[in-house]
Structures are given as C-alpha cells and as structure tokens.
Amino acid sequence: MNHLSDGDIIKIKTTWRIPMEDPSESGQAILLKFFERYPSNLEKFKNFKGLSIEELKVNTHFHAHASKIIRIFDEAINTLGTDYTDSALQEIWSKIAISHHKRDISKASYNELKEIILETLVAVCDMNNDQKGAWEKLFICVYNIIFQTIDNLTK
C-alpha cells in the first residue's frame, strides 16, 4: 500500500515542520482557499453553511475543523516510516472516508481539497520538485484508501 521511499518520508516530514509551526493558521489557510475556490463545498458543512469567507475567519467551528484537519495529517505523517505505517494509514483515512461519506462528500471534493493542500504546502514550504513529488505519492496512498473505502460503502 505505502509506496514511499525512505527519502520521500524524510522530505515529507521535513517540509511538514513548517505548517506545524502554527497548525491552526495552516489549517485555516487551506480551508479558506478551498472554500474561496470551490464555494459549493461550503454548503456541505452544516456549521459553515451560508457563511461568508469573512464570517468563517472568526467562526469557532471553522477554526476547530481547520485545526482538526492538520492534526489528522500530523497523526498520519508521524506514522510514516514505522512498522505499522500501512495499518495506521488505513485506520486514519478510512475513518475520514466513513465520516465524510455520511455527509455525502464526493470524490471530486476530495480532489479539489487535495489540489488546495498541495498548492498551499508547495508555496508555504517553498518545495522543490522532489519534495512535491513525495507529497504527491503520499496523496496517492491516502486517496487510494479513502476512495476504496467510499467504493466499499456505496456497494
């Protein structure tokens, strides 16, 4: 399942330190950009539905969700390179898929979010192509788990 080399893992963990300097702010930046570019996704969140971008910036539910996204990624990244990486990633991301499936989050929305996360990380971390490639491999692994779980739920 996990097709990350040791070098990929080092690149991911090293660049991840930058957004983790301020996890709440990092999560908010990602979610704000996501909702600005793909506003239809805002309607899928009951606590954010109908709010403007300016209102989101001061909304406690928004701050909490943004922080949660970063915590989940941090948990997953911390498992990379361990003896239990595959099982841990499977557990983390299948739980996300199940909880979001209940809210009818589409594969298209996941792909839109992936685009925003990668774009934001590349900019914030000033990544080179090798570092970006490592993150892209991680997303392939993560999204394989999420999409397989969604497929199993819709059978």
MOPECOR-V257878 format. One record per residue. N is the residue number from 1. PSI is psi in radians with two decimals (none if undefined). Layout:
n->N psi->PSI
n->N psi->PSI
//
This chain:
n->1 psi->-0.91
n->2 psi->1.97
n->3 psi->0.58
n->4 psi->2.32
n->5 psi->2.94
n->6 psi->-0.66
n->7 psi->-0.70
n->8 psi->-0.79
n->9 psi->-0.75
n->10 psi->-0.77
n->11 psi->-0.74
n->12 psi->-0.87
n->13 psi->-0.64
n->14 psi->-0.82
n->15 psi->-0.52
n->16 psi->-0.43
n->17 psi->-0.56
n->18 psi->-0.96
n->19 psi->-0.43
n->20 psi->-0.15
n->21 psi->-0.54
n->22 psi->1.38
n->23 psi->-0.70
n->24 psi->-0.82
n->25 psi->-0.69
n->26 psi->-0.79
n->27 psi->-0.71
n->28 psi->-0.72
n->29 psi->-0.74
n->30 psi->-0.87
n->31 psi->-0.68
n->32 psi->-0.79
n->33 psi->-0.68
n->34 psi->-0.85
n->35 psi->-0.53
n->36 psi->-0.78
n->37 psi->-0.61
n->38 psi->1.22
n->39 psi->-0.42
n->40 psi->-0.44
n->41 psi->-0.44
n->42 psi->-0.60
n->43 psi->-0.23
n->44 psi->-0.09
n->45 psi->1.93
n->46 psi->-0.57
n->47 psi->-0.23
n->48 psi->-0.23
n->49 psi->2.23
n->50 psi->-0.05
n->51 psi->2.57
n->52 psi->2.92
n->53 psi->-0.69
n->54 psi->-0.68
n->55 psi->-0.62
n->56 psi->-0.69
n->57 psi->-0.42
n->58 psi->0.16
n->59 psi->2.18
n->60 psi->-0.61
n->61 psi->-0.67
n->62 psi->-0.81
n->63 psi->-0.74
n->64 psi->-0.75
n->65 psi->-0.69
n->66 psi->-0.74
n->67 psi->-0.64
n->68 psi->-0.70
n->69 psi->-0.80
n->70 psi->-0.71
n->71 psi->-0.69
n->72 psi->-0.78
n->73 psi->-0.69
n->74 psi->-0.75
n->75 psi->-0.80
n->76 psi->-0.77
n->77 psi->-0.63
n->78 psi->-0.38
n->79 psi->-0.27
n->80 psi->2.36
n->81 psi->0.12
n->82 psi->2.98
n->83 psi->-0.33
n->84 psi->0.36
n->85 psi->-0.93
n->86 psi->-0.83
n->87 psi->-0.65
n->88 psi->-0.80
n->89 psi->-0.72
n->90 psi->-0.81
n->91 psi->-0.84
n->92 psi->-0.90
n->93 psi->-0.45
n->94 psi->-0.61
n->95 psi->-0.72
n->96 psi->-0.80
n->97 psi->-0.76
n->98 psi->-0.84
n->99 psi->-0.62
n->100 psi->-0.46
n->101 psi->-0.66
n->102 psi->-0.45
n->103 psi->0.20
n->104 psi->0.70
n->105 psi->2.17
n->106 psi->2.85
n->107 psi->-0.60
n->108 psi->-0.72
n->109 psi->-0.71
n->110 psi->-0.77
n->111 psi->-0.64
n->112 psi->-0.74
n->113 psi->-0.73
n->114 psi->-0.78
n->115 psi->-0.80
n->116 psi->-0.77
n->117 psi->-0.86
n->118 psi->-0.79
n->119 psi->-0.76
n->120 psi->-0.80
n->121 psi->-0.75
n->122 psi->-0.75
n->123 psi->-0.87
n->124 psi->-0.68
n->125 psi->0.00
n->126 psi->0.94
n->127 psi->2.56
n->128 psi->3.10
n->129 psi->-0.60
n->130 psi->-0.76
n->131 psi->-0.77
n->132 psi->-0.72
n->133 psi->-0.66
n->134 psi->-0.76
n->135 psi->-0.67
n->136 psi->-0.69
n->137 psi->-0.71
n->138 psi->-0.77
n->139 psi->-0.59
n->140 psi->-0.80
n->141 psi->-0.88
n->142 psi->-0.81
n->143 psi->-0.48
n->144 psi->-0.74
n->145 psi->-0.87
n->146 psi->-0.86
n->147 psi->-0.61
n->148 psi->-0.70
n->149 psi->-0.77
n->150 psi->-0.79
n->151 psi->-0.73
n->152 psi->-0.61
n->153 psi->-0.45
n->154 psi->0.07
n->155 psi->none
//
